[in-house]
């Protein structure tokens, strides 16, 4: 089908029609009446004729089939007349005793738009652009608003409904196929589970589901899908699965590596030597950089006179700028038959080359007599450009200081080109094609190391070799030095070298061989810095995080943000610092080690560096407290934190606060770990507590736990019971969230209570009692749980912490629910949620609605429960609380089972599995698998249900969890009556 096109006068652009749903018309966004169902059937038949005329007899057959009414022709004429009046002139036209819809413009019919989008997606996929293809198909599928031609009577409409639904499913299958090609396996399982439930006999969907499950590491479930499908086809149709499905089953059984394809590497362009040439020899073991080689080669070959900078690329010293530029220049020689000029401009040293001298040597190389070379820079530059006129010459200007040094040396005519390398990014070099060169990819780095050392030595110690190139920060110069040292020492193993490089304090000293040294390369750049730049370079290098924000850097340097930004951007220009993203900066690993060495050498006294890190910790403490408070207005925790020595950031709304917290998570935790010292441990623990949302997000839970354990140990050694108690509280929190370490979490919560009481820290005592109650509840110790929650409730009320009081009420509701007191569970959850709402707590209010949703589900008030859980889900999703988002979707799956909606329950359970993949622990995963099995059994996917229950049983047995008995019961064969 093609979109409707016609030479007739165009209909006003604002008139549009829809058939992918109820048949409707709109003008300027306002609905236009389309009349009775029969009248809409006539309109649909005309719209789907794509501008062709339909005779009266064809329309009568379309509307009524073989038994039309006696006045059918009159009715058709009446319907057509009414539609013509509704749409205005030029839309529905009479022609040769029939009718047609003419003159529809671009985008006037939703079906035509969907066809165009599908066609564009097909072209994009053929061109290898899967991202654009998926986007096009998603936009096409979004045009459906329910069943096509919904409510339209007649045999023609029924046939078209079937056709359009088949096409929609084909588009869905194509898009899902591309989802799997792009690695979205886990996400696709949920959608495919729903689709196979809705279309159980559609084998292509079953095939995609098998593949998605297999690529998600769920091989047994994938095979169970095949068993379910084979049984269903035999029962319903008396046939076997088609060959493609059987073949996939066999490939899964063999764990065929072809089920996970990888793209083939791109080929590099070939080189062809041409004389004359001044280019240095290319290194024989040049490795990787294929994309840069291709990009630069294409620009050189096609843009003759265009100036380019393989600079700023300029990357840090040792990143391989010269090696790449020389390699590319050799590759491009055939495009420059009149020669190649080369000069090292020595821009990183103390005495950069004078452009006048360089021009003199270039003019000589181009055949100009000494006597004809003028004295002044301007005259030499003019003669240089004249000599190059009409020639095709490539000029390689290596190691440039800045754009001013380069400009006189650039060819001025078409047919010539210049390659420039520099440590500074030459944004002021007009017309330059700027390329920023980063370190090598890990596989390229290993390949370079192997080429120098030899395949035989590396093959048996691949892991150690990976450690070596990682210690080198994937910097080509460092890898070359390390590999050369190893190649020259036949008695060394790769592991010996890796061990030497593992010591960060000696790493730079180890990375030198002959006249090559990483430290010396960095020293050239550092020596050219102004004093303020050098101070910033040293102090920022002390912070442990992978990168640093502008605001955090301003705290480290104790400078205003604008002045800090100017300094940092100037360091980026020198390539000693990288701009990771707008407003964020980072060091290469080896440059950071060099910066720290400079700080130890040049920052006297050493307290200067300690002060910089202390200011950073204060910044994180103040800002994390602001984030905590904006999420929890009125919470007393912030009143019990250590005082920060400097202000933090303020936020306009909770979205901005959450954005900051998750953007800073890794750097914040690194700062807290670095501050695990007796003199700063209290502030460090309080940063961790204020940033407690990170423990629930999933992404940062492991590091949060490791940092909390480190702070506990330091506080113990220092005898600081308050800090130790809070560290234990953080550990109890993250361990009970993990879903696998409840015993350990219980002991930690009890210890936190003891330490808090000894240190006179009432708020920690409140929260540790609350945590003890939650842990006891998860372990089915309901009497203990109620006792802890009641104590927490009394304690929160005693210190006037209303958010804490609301939390204890909602938690107490869960215990009442578990012990059969449904009415009081509902009442307690309502009370706690109302308190959260009164205080404006969006996130904690979602926790309240979660508890209320569970109680309402148990009481049979499913509509109210669904509303509560869906409200909570929206907040958790918006707040990036992946654990609670996943658990809420799981509770919706349980609710769906109660409401006897197994297909919907399966979709919710699959979504929960995906969300809880990296957070929540195995115990929660076992519960989700149990519910998923129940849902799958309800949609006749019994083999797959058995696989889910078997996996859940293995989890519960390993944890010695009481839920194992329930799952064993599910796995027992149902007796045949």
RAQUIHU-V492311 format. One record per pair of residues at least 4 apart in sequence whose C-alpha atoms are under 6 Angstrom apart, sorted by the first residue. I is the first residue (numbers start at 0). GAP is how many residues later the second one is. D is the distance in whole Angstrom. If there is no record, write none. Layout:
# RAQUIHU-V492311
I:GAP:D ; I:GAP:D
This chain:
# RAQUIHU-V492311
2:109:4 ; 3:46:5 ; 3:47:6 ; 5:97:5 ; 7:95:5 ; 8:94:6 ; 9:93:5 ; 10:92:5 ; 10:93:6 ; 13:13:5 ; 13:14:5 ; 14:11:6 ; 14:12:4 ; 15:9:6 ; 15:10:5 ; 15:92:4 ; 15:93:6 ; 16:7:6 ; 16:8:4 ; 16:91:6 ; 16:92:5 ; 17:5:6 ; 17:6:5 ; 17:91:6 ; 17:92:5 ; 18:4:5 ; 18:129:6 ; 18:130:5 ; 19:124:5 ; 19:128:4 ; 20:123:6 ; 20:124:5 ; 20:125:5 ; 20:126:5 ; 20:127:4 ; 20:128:5 ; 20:129:5 ; 21:127:5 ; 21:128:5 ; 22:126:6 ; 24:6:6 ; 24:7:5 ; 25:4:5 ; 25:5:4 ; 25:6:5 ; 33:6:6 ; 34:4:6 ; 36:115:6 ; 38:40:5 ; 40:111:5 ; 45:54:6 ; 45:55:6 ; 50:49:6 ; 50:50:5 ; 50:51:5 ; 52:46:5 ; 52:47:5 ; 53:44:5 ; 53:45:5 ; 54:43:4 ; 55:42:5 ; 59:4:6 ; 60:4:4 ; 61:93:6 ; 61:94:5 ; 62:91:5 ; 63:4:5 ; 63:90:6 ; 83:4:6 ; 83:8:5 ; 90:10:5 ; 90:11:5 ; 91:8:6 ; 91:9:5 ; 92:6:6 ; 92:7:5 ; 93:4:6 ; 93:5:5 ; 94:4:6 ; 103:4:6 ; 106:6:6 ; 113:26:5 ; 116:19:5 ; 116:23:6 ; 117:19:6 ; 120:12:4 ; 120:15:5 ; 123:5:5 ; 123:9:5 ; 124:4:5 ; 124:5:5 ; 124:8:5 ; 129:4:6 ; 133:41:6 ; 147:13:6 ; 159:4:6 ; 172:4:6 ; 178:5:5 ; 179:4:5 ; 179:5:5 ; 184:27:5 ; 184:31:6 ; 185:30:6 ; 188:4:6 ; 188:23:6 ; 189:717:5 ; 189:720:5 ; 189:721:6 ; 191:4:6 ; 191:17:6 ; 193:713:6 ; 194:4:6 ; 195:4:5 ; 196:706:6 ; 206:38:6 ; 209:12:4 ; 212:5:5 ; 212:9:5 ; 213:4:5 ; 213:5:5 ; 213:8:6 ; 220:723:5 ; 220:726:6 ; 223:719:5 ; 223:720:5 ; 224:719:6 ; 227:713:5 ; 227:715:6 ; 229:11:6 ; 231:4:6 ; 232:4:5 ; 232:6:6 ; 233:4:4 ; 233:5:5 ; 242:4:6 ; 250:4:6 ; 250:5:5 ; 270:60:4 ; 275:63:5 ; 276:62:5 ; 276:63:5 ; 277:62:6 ; 277:63:5 ; 277:64:5 ; 278:63:6 ; 281:44:6 ; 281:45:5 ; 286:161:6 ; 287:156:5 ; 291:4:6 ; 292:4:6 ; 292:35:6 ; 297:4:6 ; 298:4:5 ; 299:4:6 ; 300:34:6 ; 303:110:6 ; 303:111:4 ; 303:112:5 ; 303:113:5 ; 304:108:6 ; 304:109:4 ; 304:110:5 ; 304:111:5 ; 304:112:5 ; 305:111:6 ; 306:110:6 ; 306:111:5 ; 306:125:5 ; 307:111:6 ; 307:124:4 ; 307:125:4 ; 308:110:6 ; 308:111:5 ; 308:123:6 ; 308:124:6 ; 308:125:5 ; 309:110:5 ; 309:111:5 ; 309:125:5 ; 310:109:6 ; 310:110:4 ; 310:111:5 ; 311:110:6 ; 311:111:5 ; 311:112:5 ; 311:113:4 ; 311:124:5 ; 312:122:5 ; 312:123:4 ; 312:124:4 ; 313:108:5 ; 313:109:4 ; 313:110:5 ; 313:111:6 ; 314:108:6 ; 314:122:5 ; 314:260:5 ; 315:259:5 ; 315:260:6 ; 316:204:6 ; 317:159:5 ; 318:120:6 ; 318:156:5 ; 318:157:6 ; 319:156:6 ; 321:4:6 ; 324:4:6 ; 335:56:5 ; 335:57:5 ; 337:54:5 ; 337:55:5 ; 338:54:5 ; 339:53:6 ; 339:54:5 ; 339:55:6 ; 340:54:5 ; 341:53:6 ; 341:54:5 ; 342:54:5 ; 343:54:5 ; 343:55:6 ; 344:7:6 ; 344:8:5 ; 344:53:6 ; 344:54:5 ; 344:55:5 ; 345:6:5 ; 345:7:6 ; 345:53:6 ; 346:5:5 ; 346:52:5 ; 346:53:5 ; 346:54:4 ; 347:176:6 ; 355:21:5 ; 362:5:5 ; 363:4:5 ; 373:6:6 ; 379:4:6 ; 380:27:6 ; 384:26:6 ; 384:27:6 ; 388:24:6 ; 391:23:5 ; 391:24:5 ; 392:23:5 ; 393:22:6 ; 393:23:5 ; 393:24:6 ; 394:23:5 ; 395:22:6 ; 395:23:5 ; 396:22:6 ; 396:23:5 ; 397:22:6 ; 397:23:5 ; 398:22:5 ; 398:23:5 ; 399:22:5 ; 402:26:6 ; 422:151:6 ; 422:152:6 ; 423:149:5 ; 423:150:5 ; 424:148:6 ; 438:35:6 ; 438:36:5 ; 439:4:6 ; 439:5:6 ; 439:34:5 ; 444:29:6 ; 448:34:6 ; 449:4:5 ; 449:5:6 ; 452:30:6 ; 452:34:5 ; 454:4:6 ; 457:4:6 ; 463:31:5 ; 467:30:5 ; 468:5:5 ; 469:4:6 ; 471:6:5 ; 471:7:6 ; 472:116:6 ; 478:4:6 ; 479:4:6 ; 480:32:6 ; 500:6:5 ; 502:4:6 ; 511:4:6 ; 511:5:4 ; 522:4:6 ; 528:4:6 ; 528:5:6 ; 535:4:6 ; 537:57:5 ; 537:61:5 ; 540:51:5 ; 540:54:5 ; 540:55:6 ; 541:54:6 ; 543:126:6 ; 544:122:4 ; 544:125:5 ; 546:38:5 ; 546:39:4 ; 547:36:6 ; 547:37:5 ; 548:34:6 ; 548:35:4 ; 549:33:5 ; 549:34:6 ; 553:4:6 ; 553:5:5 ; 553:7:5 ; 553:10:6 ; 554:60:6 ; 554:61:6 ; 555:56:5 ; 555:59:6 ; 555:60:5 ; 564:4:6 ; 570:5:6 ; 570:6:5 ; 571:5:5 ; 571:6:5 ; 576:10:5 ; 577:7:6 ; 577:8:5 ; 578:6:5 ; 579:4:5 ; 579:5:5 ; 586:5:6 ; 597:4:6 ; 598:4:5 ; 606:4:6 ; 617:26:5 ; 617:27:6 ; 617:28:6 ; 618:29:5 ; 619:4:6 ; 620:66:5 ; 621:22:6 ; 621:25:6 ; 621:26:5 ; 622:25:4 ; 622:26:5 ; 623:66:6 ; 623:67:6 ; 624:65:5 ; 626:30:5 ; 627:62:6 ; 628:4:5 ; 631:209:5 ; 634:168:6 ; 635:165:6 ; 640:45:6 ; 641:41:6 ; 650:6:6 ; 658:4:6 ; 659:4:6 ; 660:4:6 ; 663:4:6 ; 671:12:5 ; 672:34:5 ; 674:5:6 ; 675:5:5 ; 675:35:5 ; 676:4:5 ; 677:40:6 ; 681:41:5 ; 693:6:6 ; 694:6:5 ; 694:39:6 ; 695:187:6 ; 696:184:5 ; 696:185:5 ; 697:220:6 ; 697:221:5 ; 707:19:6 ; 711:12:5 ; 711:15:5 ; 714:4:6 ; 714:5:5 ; 714:8:6 ; 714:9:5 ; 720:4:6 ; 720:34:6 ; 720:38:6 ; 721:37:5 ; 724:27:4 ; 724:30:5 ; 724:31:6 ; 727:20:5 ; 727:24:5 ; 728:20:6 ; 728:23:6 ; 730:4:6 ; 731:13:4 ; 731:16:5 ; 731:17:5 ; 734:6:6 ; 734:10:5 ; 735:6:5 ; 735:9:6 ; 736:183:6 ; 737:182:5 ; 737:183:5 ; 738:181:5 ; 738:182:4 ; 738:184:5 ; 739:181:6 ; 739:183:6 ; 745:26:6 ; 748:19:5 ; 748:23:6 ; 751:4:6 ; 752:12:5 ; 752:15:6 ; 755:4:6 ; 755:5:5 ; 755:8:6 ; 755:9:5 ; 763:4:6 ; 765:26:5 ; 765:29:6 ; 765:30:6 ; 768:19:5 ; 768:23:5 ; 769:19:5 ; 769:22:5 ; 772:12:4 ; 772:15:5 ; 772:16:5 ; 775:5:5 ; 775:9:5 ; 776:4:6 ; 776:5:6 ; 776:8:5 ; 785:4:6 ; 788:19:6 ; 788:23:6 ; 792:12:5 ; 792:15:5 ; 795:5:5 ; 795:8:6 ; 795:9:5 ; 805:26:4 ; 807:4:6 ; 808:19:6 ; 808:23:5 ; 809:19:5 ; 809:22:5 ; 809:38:6 ; 812:12:4 ; 812:15:5 ; 812:16:6 ; 815:5:5 ; 815:9:5 ; 816:4:5 ; 816:5:5 ; 816:8:5 ; 824:30:6 ; 825:29:5 ; 828:23:5 ; 829:4:6 ; 832:12:6 ; 832:15:5 ; 835:5:5 ; 835:9:5 ; 836:4:6 ; 840:4:5 ; 845:26:4 ; 848:4:6 ; 848:19:5 ; 848:23:6 ; 849:19:6 ; 852:12:4 ; 852:15:5 ; 852:16:5 ; 855:5:5 ; 855:9:5 ; 856:4:6 ; 856:5:5 ; 856:8:5 ; 861:4:6 ; 865:4:6 ; 872:4:6 ; 872:12:6 ; 874:4:6 ; 875:4:6 ; 875:5:5 ; 875:9:5 ; 876:8:6 ; 880:4:6 ; 882:36:6 ; 883:4:6 ; 885:26:5 ; 885:29:5 ; 885:30:6 ; 888:19:6 ; 888:23:6 ; 889:19:5 ; 889:22:5 ; 892:12:4 ; 892:15:5 ; 892:16:6 ; 895:5:5 ; 895:9:5 ; 896:4:6 ; 896:5:6 ; 896:8:6 ; 901:33:5 ; 901:36:5 ; 904:30:6 ; 905:26:6 ; 905:29:5 ; 908:23:5 ; 911:4:6 ; 912:4:6 ; 915:4:6 ; 919:4:6 ; 925:26:4 ; 925:29:6 ; 928:19:5 ; 928:23:6 ; 929:19:6 ; 932:12:4 ; 932:15:5 ; 932:16:6 ; 935:5:5 ; 935:9:5 ; 936:4:5 ; 936:5:5 ; 936:8:6 ; 952:4:6 ; 952:11:5 ; 952:14:6 ; 955:4:6 ; 955:5:5 ; 955:8:5
